[in-house]
Amino acid sequence: MGGEPVSAWTDESSAECERLLGYMPCYRRITFDPRGGRTFPNVSTASAAVLRSDIVGFTQLTDRMVKSGIAGTEQLADFMNQVINRMAEIAWTLGGELVNWEGDAGTFVWFSQACLSLDEATILAIQTASIIHREAKSWMVDGAPVRFRSAVSCGSLSHFEIGGKNGEWRSVLAGPALSDVSSAEKTATPGQTVISGAAVALVKGRCHCVSLDGGMARVVGVVRPASPPEAPPASGDIPLGVLRKAVP
């Protein structure tokens, strides 16, 4: 009989599952975990801390690199891949996840859970911003270090799984935590981390802060840092066909 050996196909499928799971945040894994018995479309809401960090002067940097031709464009692409991967790694080490990268900015989320209170999640987001800013001093491109400005917020965050056509689903996050981090980001200047009013109320006793308009504050340092939570338990066996449709 012809055809591919079953063991080889199984190994290949397992490898593909692992690869696709690497692109699926934990909160989406929970949603698609067959043990949960969830129906779709699906929405879930929880408290979360959100960090948004964006590269200062990215448009000008892109213009300069593009003018260098293909070599400059490739150099910028390689640099951005390294930056995004390292930022995601920093956040992951501290219990957060990269949920979106848009242009020059990354958004990271810490959902509160049984082993992670909202104040701890917010402190971890602030610590992540601090590490990114510190390490960025050595991330050189076009002869100069890259600079970031960051904002942290906390509050309600809803996760929607929308779509369904041909079995394809897309994840959307929305809520006060996201709108507040956008407002705080506009206040931050290069090298700064600004936290929302809700975050100030929650963690002001654990940070040195400088008060700003609108109840926001600029973080100078963390007095009582937080420890990252334990790794989440493994999700159930999400079917490969579902992963192929759910991961862009």
N, C-alpha and C positions, 0 to 999 in steps of 0.2 A: 504493500500500500504506500502511496506517495504522501507528501505533505510534511509539514514541519513537525519535529518531535514535540510532544506535549510538554516535556520538561523545559525545553528551550523556549517555547512560547510562554510558559508560566514565568520563567526567569525574566524574560523581556517585559512582560506585563507588570511584574512586581517592580522592576526598575523604573518603568514609566509612572507607576503609581507613586513611588517615592519622589520622583522628580516633580510631578504635578503637586503633590502635597506640600513640597517646599515652597510653592508659590501661593498656597492657600493659608491665610491667617487662621489662628486658632479659633476665633469666633465663627468663622465660616465652616471650619471642620465640625464644630459642635452642631451647627445648623444642619449640615448634610449627614451627620452621623445617623445611620439607620436605626440605632437603638433609641433615638429620641422620638421617633414616630411623628415627626413634624410634617405638616402639610404646606404646600406652596401655592401662591406667593406667601412669603413669610416675613414677619416683622417681630423684632425683639428689642426691648429697651432696657438699658442699665446705666449706672453711673460710670463715668470714665474720665481719665485725665488725657489731655491731648497736647502734643508738642508739634509745633510747626517751625521749621528752620529753613530759611532761604538764603541763597548766595547773593551777596551784595555786589552790584555792578555786573551781573551776569550778561545782560544784553550787550554792554560795551565789550566784555571779554569775548563773547561769541563773534561780534563783528570783527575784532582784531584777528581772531584765530581763523575765521573764514577767509579773510583777505590774504592769508598765507597760503591759500590753495588747499588741495586735497590733504597734504601733510598736516596742515594746521587743523583741518576739520577732524581728521582721524585722531590726532593727538587730544583734541578736546573730548571726543567721544570716549576714548580710552580713559581719560582723566575722570570724566563724569561717572563712568561705570565703577571705577575704583572708589570714588567718593560715596556714591549711593550704597555700594556693598558695605563699605566700612561704617557708614552711619547706621545702616540696618543692623549690622553686627553689634554696634555699641548699644542700640536700643534693645535688641534681643537679649543681650547679656544682663540688662537691667529690667527684664520682664516685659518690655514693650514690643510693638510690631510696626513695621513700615506698612501703611495701608494705602499710600498714594504718593506718587512723585509726579508733579506737574510743573514742567518748565524748569524753574530754578529752585523749587521748594519741595521739601518732603514733609509728609504728615505722619505722625506716629501716635499710637493709641495704647493706653493701659486701661483695660476694663477692670473695674473693681469686682472682686469675687470673695469667696469664703476665706481665702488665704491672703487677700490683698485689700486693705481698706482704701477708701478714696483718698485720704490724706497721704497714705504711703505711696499710692500710685502717682499722686501729684508731685511728691518729693522726688520720686524716681525719674519722672519726666524732666524736672529741673536739673537733676544730676546728669541726665543724658545730654541736655543742652550744654551744660558746663564742659563735659568731656569733649563734645563736638567742637566747641569753640577753642578749647585748649589744643586739641590735636590738629585743628585746621591751620594752625600757625606753621606747620611743617608740610602742608599740602600745597605744593608749589605748581603753578601753571603760568606759562608766559612770563616767567621770571619773578613772580610775586606770589605770596601766600593767598589762598582764598579766604574770604571773610564771610561770616554768617551773622544774621540777626535772628533771634528766636523769640517765641511766645509760648506760654503754657496756660491752659485753662482747665477747668474741671466742671462737671455737671452731667446732665442727662444726654445720652447719645443713643439714637435708634439705628438699628441695622436692618435694612430692607433687602430681601432677595426678590428681585423683580425680573420679569421676562416670561419665560416659559415656552416661547415659540421654538419648536424643534428641540425642546428639552434644554435650551440654553438659558442660564440664569446669570444675572449680574448683581453685584453687591453695591449698595448705596448706603452711606452713613449720613445722618442728618441730626441736628439738634442744637441746643444752646451751647454745648461744649465746643462745637465747631464754629459757630458764629462768634462766640466770645474770643476764640483764639485768633480769628481773623482781625478782630478789632484791636487786640493787644499787639499783634504783629505790626500794625501800621504805626504804633507808638515807638517801637524798638528802633534803635540806631545800631550801626555796625558794632558787633562785639557784645551787644546787650541781650539779656533775657528779660522780657517783661511778662508779668503774670496778671491774669484777669482779676477782677474784683472778687469773684467767688473763690479763686485760688488763694488770694490774700487772706480772706476770712478763715480759710481752712488751715493754712500752713504758716501764717505770719510768725508764730512762736518758734518755728524751726528754721527760719531764714533771716539773714540780715537783708533788709529791704529799704529802698528809698521810695517814698510815696509819690505817685503821679496823679494827674487829673483823672477823673472818672472812677476813682477807687482802685485803679491799677497800681502796680508797683514794679520797680526794677530790682532784680535780685542781685545782691552783692556777693552773697555766699550762703552756703547751707550750714547751719549750726548742728542740727541733728539729722544726719543722713539716714536713708532707708536702705534696707537690704532687699534684694530682688526675691520674689516668691519662688517656691519650688516649681520645677517644670510641670506643665499641665499633664494630666494623664493622657495616654494614647487614645486617639479616637477609634471608633469602630471601623470596620472594613468598608470604606466608601467605595462603591463600585467604580471601576475604571471608566465606564461609559459616562457616569455622572461627573467625574473629575474632568474628563475631556470637554464636557459641555460647560462646566462651571468656571474653569480656569481660562482666562483670555489667552 
